[in-house]
């Protein structure tokens, strides 16, 4: 699988499916809120799912882990527009962050090659392309 497919994608459900097919395993370790409600219509239990299917479901539900007062817990991600999903939140660097005099990027070396990281930005422009948010408090680390 070409790793560059995932550089500008937030479709982690597909990514977890690819990892599942590659026989990669790593299940969420925290109890997931409201998981029973999501699985009940399909007559499934959390333990019926493979580790990657568990990860995909958690992402699809808009849940991410963050340390709150030093303890890992799930936080809800809110998407900007009705009908959007977690698969829609990635920003394309070329489309959403054009390099201008007020915005720039740095090439960074990662395990799968070089990726671009925002170095300088015009936050007024950033607000226009933001696609998701979490409820942030000072206790989130």
C-alpha positions in Angstrom: 0.0 0.0 0.0 1.3 3.4 -0.9 1.7 5.3 2.4 1.3 8.7 0.7 -2.4 7.9 0.2 -2.9 8.7 3.9 -0.9 12.0 4.2 -4.0 14.2 3.5 -6.7 11.8 4.5 -8.8 11.6 7.6 -10.7 8.5 6.4 -9.2 6.5 9.3 -11.9 3.9 8.9 -10.4 2.9 5.6 -6.9 3.2 7.1 -7.8 0.9 10.0 -9.4 -1.6 7.5 -6.1 -1.6 5.5 -4.2 -2.2 8.8 -6.6 -5.0 9.7 -5.8 -6.6 6.3 -2.1 -6.2 7.0 -2.7 -8.2 10.3 -1.7 -5.2 12.5 -3.3 -5.2 16.0 -3.7 -2.6 18.6 -7.1 -2.3 20.4 -8.3 0.8 22.3 -7.6 0.3 26.0 -10.2 2.7 27.5 -13.8 1.9 27.9 -15.7 3.6 25.0 -18.8 5.6 25.9 -22.1 4.8 24.1 -20.5 1.9 22.2 -23.4 -0.5 23.1 -25.9 1.8 21.5 -23.9 2.0 18.3 -23.5 -1.8 18.1 -26.9 -3.0 19.3 -28.8 -2.6 15.9 -26.2 -5.0 14.4 -26.4 -7.6 17.2 -22.7 -7.0 18.0 -20.7 -6.6 21.1 -17.5 -4.7 21.5 -15.6 -7.9 21.9 -17.0 -9.2 18.6 -14.9 -6.6 16.8 -11.2 -7.0 15.9 -8.8 -4.5 17.3 -8.7 -2.5 14.1 -12.5 -2.6 13.7 -12.7 -1.2 17.3 -10.3 1.6 16.3 -12.3 2.4 13.2 -15.5 2.5 15.1 -14.1 4.8 17.8 -12.8 7.2 15.0 -16.1 7.0 13.1 -17.9 8.0 16.4 -15.7 11.1 16.6 -13.8 10.1 19.7 -10.2 10.9 20.4 -8.0 10.3 23.5 -6.5 13.2 25.4 -5.0 13.5 28.8 -7.3 15.5 31.1 -5.7 16.3 34.4 -3.1 13.7 33.6 -5.6 10.9 32.9 -6.4 9.6 29.4 -10.0 9.9 28.5 -12.2 10.1 25.4 -13.1 13.5 24.0 -15.8 14.1 21.4 -14.8 15.7 18.1 -17.4 18.0 16.6 -17.5 18.4 12.8 -18.3 21.8 11.4 -21.2 21.1 9.1 -24.2 18.7 9.2 -23.6 15.7 7.0 -19.9 15.8 7.5 -18.1 12.8 9.0 -14.7 12.2 10.5 -13.6 11.1 7.0 -14.1 14.7 5.8 -11.9 16.6 8.3 -8.5 16.4 6.8 -7.2 19.5 5.1 -5.4 19.3 1.8 -2.3 21.3 2.1 -2.4 22.5 -1.5 -6.1 23.5 -1.4 -6.4 24.7 2.1 -3.0 26.1 3.0 -1.5 27.8 0.0 1.9 29.3 0.7 1.7 33.1 0.7 3.6 35.9 2.4 1.6 35.2 5.6 1.6 31.4 5.4 4.5 29.0 5.0 5.3 25.3 5.5 8.4 23.3 6.5 9.3 20.0 5.0 9.7 17.4 7.8 11.2 14.0 7.7 8.9 11.2 8.9 9.0 7.5 9.0 7.2 7.2 5.7 9.0 10.1 3.9 8.8 13.8 3.8 5.6 15.6 4.9 4.8 19.4 5.1 4.1 21.0 8.4 2.5 24.5 8.8 5.2 26.9 9.9 3.4 30.2 9.8 -0.3 30.9 9.2 -2.8 33.6 8.9 -5.3 32.5 11.5 -8.2 34.5 9.9 -7.7 32.2 6.9 -7.4 29.1 9.1 -10.8 29.7 10.7 -12.4 29.5 7.2 -11.0 26.0 6.6 -11.3 24.5 10.1 -13.5 21.4 9.8 -13.6 20.1 13.4 -13.0 20.9 17.0 -12.9 19.5 20.5 -14.2 21.1 23.6 -10.9 22.4 25.0 -10.3 23.2 28.6 -7.1 24.2 30.4 -6.9 20.7 32.0 -6.5 19.0 28.6 -2.8 18.3 28.0 
